[in-house]
Amino acid sequence: MDMQERIRGIIAKIAKREVTIGPDESLFDSGVLDSFALIDMVGLMEHEFQVKIPDSDLNPRKLSSISRIESYLETLK
């Protein structure tokens, strides 16, 4: 399973539905997630990818799409 599929699985778990948007579409503008779900998503990503995401990076703009999340996670490795 590639990183985008793993991210999509986390988002689907938080959204409690299948995620059908493209990798560059906004998770927030499309209504898949809201700002309250961001904290839950980050917690699952930290567990899944064994990383620590600093509170200063809890920004919907930085984590707004599957592609952006993937790029961000790659900077933490």
N, C-alpha and C positions, 0 to 999 in steps of 0.2 A: 504494500500500500504506500503510495507516495505521500509527500507532506500535505499537498492540497486536499487529498482525500481524507487524511486524518483531521485536518482543520475543519473540513466540511462536516465530518462526523461529530465533532465537538459542537459546532454551531447548530446542527440538527438536534442534538441532545438538549441544548439550551432553549432553542426555539420550539421544541416538541413537535417538529414537523420536518419533512424533507426539504432540503435546501436546493432550489432549482435555479438560482441566479448564477450568472457568469462570474468568473474569478475576479474581474475588475469592477463589478457592480457594487454599489454601496450597500452594506448590510443594514445600515440605519435608514437611509433614504428609501430603500425598498420595503421596509417594515419587517424584515426578518428578525432584527434585534432592536432593542431600545437601549438607552444609556444605562438602565438598571441591570440589564443582562450582561453588560460589559464586565462587571466584576466576576460574575459566575463563569463567563467564558475564559477570562484570564486565569482563574483558579484551575480550571480543567486543562488549559494549555500548559500551565506550569507543571502539572502532574504528568500529562501525556508526553511532553518533550523534555522533562527534567531540567527546567530552566527557572530562574527567578526573574520576574518582571517587576521592576521598581514602580512604586506608586506614581512617580513623576511621569511614567509612560502610559498611565491609564487615561488615554485620550482617544475618544471615538475617531478622531481624524487620523491618528496614527494606525489604528486597527480597523479601518473602515471597510476593507474588502479582503477577500481570501488571499489575493495576490500581495496586498500590503502586509497582512499578517505573516505570510510565508517569508517575505523579505525581512521583516522585522525579526522573526525568530532566527533566521540565518545569521543576523548580527550578534545574537546572544551565544552562539556556539563557540 
